[in-house]
């Protein structure tokens, strides 16, 4: 298949949606990003690569980082992880306090903010150098040692992160997290502040697309079964309270972030990343979802 031609055709087809939505202005540093950018890249497990537009422009991956954190934590904790966080879709906003209170401090899944904060706490407990170890893992799966945190973005998130602070305090109240509140928030925001391009994200997620390949990166090892189960959680929980709509339209496991990025995989075939900062009301990239919907329609590559 000529993926370059396919991606270019997809881009032309979705241009009518280019002005829909707006960037995540509640994070001051993200509000400064030019919203009229678009990039897309696909890697197949057979070594094919195709990229268009700003596929090499780095952006804040935000909640996409939660997949990397989950992989690390599942490697360390195994099934004991699920005593601290669930595996169910939330059906509520990614930063909901109400659901967390009703369910006594056990987050629904590792991709909503409360769940990712619990994962951050566990990594703080079990890693000798959490920030360095997390970054080393991301760099290794991405095959790129230049990937780094954007400390200005992390500071910006902490400065305005009142709701996340409320979440972490509620978790602490229920005994779900162990470490100091400020330490947990700092590490959580640092993970979200990693900057990557579509090309780097697509490369990184090949390790989830090809569960038949040995998963051993920076000392983090997963079984084939564990990789497939991470994919299952991406399928059901990767898009906040729009996970069902994404499954219906696109039909691939994936994860979005409020920086405008989306990454998705077609198991044993490819991984694909797309980026456009303009978000819909659910916090997902408008152009990104449209692009992936057309990709699976044109290639007939949905998992269903």
C-alpha positions as CSV (number, residue, x, y, z in Angstrom):
1,X,0.0,0.0,0.0
2,X,1.2,3.5,-0.8
3,X,0.8,5.0,2.7
4,X,2.3,8.4,1.8
5,X,-0.4,8.9,-0.9
6,X,-3.1,7.6,1.5
7,X,-2.1,10.0,4.3
8,X,-2.0,12.9,1.9
9,X,-5.5,12.0,0.6
10,X,-6.8,11.8,4.2
11,X,-5.3,15.2,5.0
12,X,-7.0,16.8,2.0
13,X,-10.3,15.2,2.9
14,X,-10.3,16.5,6.5
15,X,-9.3,20.1,5.7
16,X,-12.9,21.4,6.0
17,X,-12.6,20.6,9.8
18,X,-9.3,22.6,10.2
19,X,-10.9,25.4,12.2
20,X,-13.1,23.4,14.5
21,X,-12.2,23.2,18.2
22,X,-9.6,25.0,20.1
23,X,-6.4,24.2,22.0
24,X,-6.3,23.3,25.8
25,X,-6.2,26.9,27.1
26,X,-6.6,25.8,30.7
27,X,-2.9,24.9,30.6
28,X,-1.2,28.2,30.0
29,X,1.8,26.9,28.0
30,X,-0.5,24.8,25.7
31,X,-2.6,27.9,25.0
32,X,0.5,29.4,23.4
33,X,0.7,26.7,20.7
34,X,-0.3,27.5,17.2
35,X,-3.5,25.6,16.8
36,X,-3.3,25.4,13.0
37,X,-0.8,22.6,12.7
38,X,-1.3,19.0,11.7
39,X,1.0,16.0,11.5
40,X,0.6,12.3,10.9
41,X,2.9,9.3,10.7
42,X,2.4,5.6,10.4
43,X,4.9,2.7,11.1
44,X,4.2,-0.8,10.0
45,X,5.7,-3.8,11.8
46,X,7.3,-4.6,8.4
47,X,9.5,-1.5,8.4
48,X,7.3,0.8,6.2
49,X,7.1,4.5,7.3
50,X,5.0,7.3,5.9
51,X,4.7,10.8,7.3
52,X,3.0,14.1,6.2
53,X,2.9,17.8,7.2
54,X,4.3,18.5,10.7
55,X,5.0,14.9,11.5
56,X,8.4,15.8,13.0
57,X,7.2,18.7,15.1
58,X,7.3,17.9,18.8
59,X,4.4,18.6,21.0
60,X,3.3,17.9,24.6
61,X,2.0,14.4,24.6
62,X,0.1,14.8,27.9
63,X,-2.1,11.8,28.7
64,X,-0.5,9.7,26.0
65,X,2.4,9.3,28.5
66,X,0.0,7.3,30.7
67,X,0.4,4.3,28.4
68,X,4.1,4.3,29.1
69,X,3.6,4.7,32.8
70,X,1.1,1.8,32.8
71,X,3.5,-0.4,31.0
72,X,6.2,0.3,33.5
73,X,3.9,-0.2,36.5
74,X,2.4,-3.4,35.2
75,X,5.9,-4.8,34.6
76,X,6.8,-3.9,38.2
77,X,3.6,-4.8,40.1
78,X,2.0,-7.4,37.8
79,X,-1.7,-8.2,38.7
80,X,-1.3,-6.6,42.1
81,X,-1.6,-3.3,40.3
82,X,-5.3,-3.8,39.9
83,X,-5.9,-3.6,43.7
84,X,-5.1,0.1,43.4
85,X,-6.8,1.0,40.1
86,X,-9.6,-0.5,38.0
87,X,-9.9,-1.5,34.4
88,X,-13.3,-0.1,33.6
89,X,-14.3,2.9,31.3
90,X,-15.1,5.9,33.4
91,X,-18.0,7.4,31.5
92,X,-17.2,10.7,33.1
93,X,-14.7,13.5,32.4
94,X,-11.0,12.6,32.8
95,X,-10.6,14.9,35.8
96,X,-13.8,13.9,37.6
97,X,-13.8,14.2,41.4
98,X,-17.4,12.9,41.9
99,X,-16.7,9.4,40.6
100,X,-13.6,9.1,42.7
101,X,-15.5,10.1,45.9
102,X,-18.4,7.7,45.2
103,X,-16.0,4.8,44.6
104,X,-14.0,5.4,47.8
105,X,-10.7,6.5,46.2
106,X,-10.2,3.7,43.7
107,X,-9.9,5.2,40.2
108,X,-11.9,3.5,37.5
109,X,-8.8,3.0,35.2
110,X,-5.2,4.1,34.7
111,X,-5.9,6.6,32.0
112,X,-8.1,9.1,33.8
113,X,-6.2,11.6,35.9
114,X,-6.9,9.9,39.2
115,X,-5.7,6.5,37.9
116,X,-2.6,8.0,36.3
117,X,-1.8,9.8,39.6
118,X,-2.0,6.4,41.4
119,X,0.4,4.9,38.8
120,X,2.8,7.9,39.3
121,X,2.7,7.2,43.1
122,X,3.5,3.5,42.6
123,X,6.4,4.4,40.3
124,X,7.8,6.8,42.8
125,X,7.7,4.0,45.4
126,X,9.4,1.4,43.3
127,X,11.8,3.2,41.0
128,X,15.2,4.4,42.3
129,X,15.3,7.4,40.0
130,X,11.7,7.9,38.8
131,X,12.1,10.8,36.4
132,X,15.3,9.5,34.8
133,X,14.0,5.9,34.6
134,X,10.7,7.0,33.0
135,X,12.5,9.1,30.5
136,X,15.0,6.3,29.7
137,X,12.1,3.9,29.0
138,X,10.4,6.4,26.7
139,X,13.6,7.1,24.8
140,X,14.4,3.4,24.4
141,X,10.9,2.4,23.0
142,X,11.1,5.5,20.7
143,X,14.7,4.8,19.5
144,X,15.5,8.4,20.2
145,X,17.7,9.7,23.0
146,X,16.9,13.3,22.5
147,X,13.3,13.1,23.8
148,X,12.9,15.1,27.0
149,X,10.5,16.8,29.4
150,X,9.4,20.4,28.9
151,X,9.8,21.8,32.4
152,X,7.9,25.0,31.5
153,X,4.8,23.0,30.6
154,X,5.1,21.0,33.8
155,X,5.4,24.2,35.9
156,X,2.4,25.7,34.0
157,X,0.3,22.6,34.8
158,X,1.2,22.7,38.5
159,X,0.5,26.5,38.7
160,X,-3.1,25.9,37.4
161,X,-3.5,22.4,38.6
162,X,-6.1,23.0,41.3
163,X,-8.3,20.1,40.3
164,X,-5.5,17.6,40.1
165,X,-4.4,18.8,43.5
166,X,-7.9,18.1,44.8
167,X,-7.7,14.6,43.2
168,X,-4.4,13.7,44.8
169,X,-5.6,15.0,48.2
170,X,-8.7,12.8,47.9
171,X,-6.6,9.8,47.0
172,X,-4.4,10.5,50.0
173,X,-7.4,10.8,52.3
174,X,-8.6,7.3,51.1
175,X,-5.1,5.8,51.6
176,X,-4.7,5.0,47.8
177,X,-1.3,6.7,47.5
178,X,1.7,6.5,49.8
179,X,4.1,9.3,48.8
180,X,4.2,13.0,49.6
181,X,1.4,14.9,47.7
182,X,3.8,17.4,46.1
183,X,6.2,14.7,45.0
184,X,3.4,12.8,43.3
185,X,2.1,15.9,41.5
186,X,5.5,16.9,40.4
187,X,6.2,13.5,38.9
188,X,2.8,13.3,37.3
189,X,3.1,16.7,35.6
190,X,6.7,15.8,34.5
191,X,5.4,12.7,32.7
192,X,2.7,14.6,31.0
193,X,5.2,17.3,29.8
194,X,7.2,15.0,27.6
195,X,7.4,16.3,24.1
196,X,7.4,13.9,21.1
197,X,6.6,14.1,17.4
198,X,4.1,12.0,15.5
199,X,7.1,10.1,14.0
200,X,8.5,9.4,17.5
201,X,5.1,8.4,19.0
202,X,4.3,6.1,16.1
203,X,7.7,4.4,16.5
204,X,7.3,4.1,20.2
205,X,3.9,2.4,20.0
206,X,5.1,-0.3,17.6
207,X,6.0,-2.2,20.8
208,X,2.3,-2.4,21.6
209,X,1.3,-3.1,18.0
210,X,3.5,-6.2,17.8
211,X,2.9,-8.3,20.9
212,X,4.8,-11.3,19.3
213,X,8.0,-9.4,19.6
214,X,9.9,-9.6,23.0
215,X,9.0,-6.6,25.2
216,X,12.2,-5.7,27.1
217,X,13.2,-2.0,27.1
218,X,15.3,-0.2,29.7
219,X,14.7,-3.1,32.1
220,X,10.9,-3.0,31.7
221,X,9.6,-6.4,30.5
222,X,6.1,-7.5,29.7
223,X,4.6,-10.8,28.5
224,X,2.6,-11.0,25.2
225,X,-0.5,-11.3,27.3
226,X,0.3,-8.2,29.3
227,X,0.8,-6.2,26.1
228,X,-2.5,-7.3,24.7
229,X,-4.2,-6.3,27.9
230,X,-2.7,-2.9,27.8
231,X,-4.2,-2.7,24.3
232,X,-7.6,-3.7,25.7
233,X,-7.5,-0.9,28.2
234,X,-6.6,1.5,25.4
235,X,-9.6,0.3,23.5
236,X,-12.1,0.8,26.3
237,X,-10.6,3.7,28.3
238,X,-8.1,5.6,26.0
239,X,-10.4,8.5,25.1
240,X,-11.9,9.7,28.3
241,X,-15.7,9.8,28.1
242,X,-15.5,9.6,24.3
243,X,-14.0,6.0,24.2
244,X,-17.2,4.5,22.9
245,X,-17.5,7.0,20.1
246,X,-13.8,6.5,19.1
247,X,-14.3,2.7,19.1
248,X,-17.4,3.2,16.9
249,X,-15.8,5.6,14.4
250,X,-12.2,4.3,14.3
251,X,-12.2,0.8,15.8
252,X,-8.6,0.7,17.1
253,X,-7.0,0.7,20.5
254,X,-5.4,4.1,21.2
255,X,-4.7,7.0,23.5
256,X,-5.3,10.7,23.2
257,X,-3.8,13.7,25.0
258,X,-5.0,17.3,25.5
259,X,-1.9,18.5,23.6
260,X,-3.8,17.4,20.5
261,X,-2.0,14.1,19.9
262,X,-3.6,10.7,19.3
263,X,-1.8,7.4,18.8
264,X,-3.5,4.2,17.8
265,X,-2.5,0.7,16.9
266,X,-3.7,-2.0,14.6
267,X,-2.4,-5.2,16.3
268,X,0.3,-7.1,14.2
269,X,0.1,-4.4,11.5
270,X,0.9,-0.8,12.3
271,X,1.0,2.0,14.8
272,X,-0.1,5.5,13.8
273,X,0.1,9.0,15.4
274,X,-1.7,12.1,14.5
275,X,-1.5,15.6,15.9
276,X,-3.6,18.8,15.7
277,X,-4.0,21.0,18.8
278,X,-7.7,21.9,18.2
279,X,-9.8,19.8,20.6
280,X,-13.4,18.9,20.8
281,X,-15.5,19.3,24.0
282,X,-14.2,15.9,25.2
283,X,-10.6,16.9,25.0
284,X,-9.7,15.0,21.9
285,X,-8.2,16.3,18.6
286,X,-11.0,17.1,16.1
287,X,-8.7,16.6,13.0
288,X,-7.0,13.6,14.7
289,X,-10.2,11.6,15.1
290,X,-11.4,12.5,11.6
291,X,-8.0,11.4,10.1
292,X,-8.0,8.0,12.0
293,X,-11.6,7.4,11.0
294,X,-10.7,7.8,7.3
295,X,-7.6,5.7,7.8
296,X,-9.5,2.7,9.0
297,X,-12.3,3.2,6.5
298,X,-9.9,3.4,3.5
299,X,-7.7,0.5,4.7
300,X,-10.5,-1.6,6.2
301,X,-8.2,-2.2,9.1
302,X,-10.4,-1.9,12.1
303,X,-10.0,-4.7,14.7
304,X,-13.7,-5.5,14.4
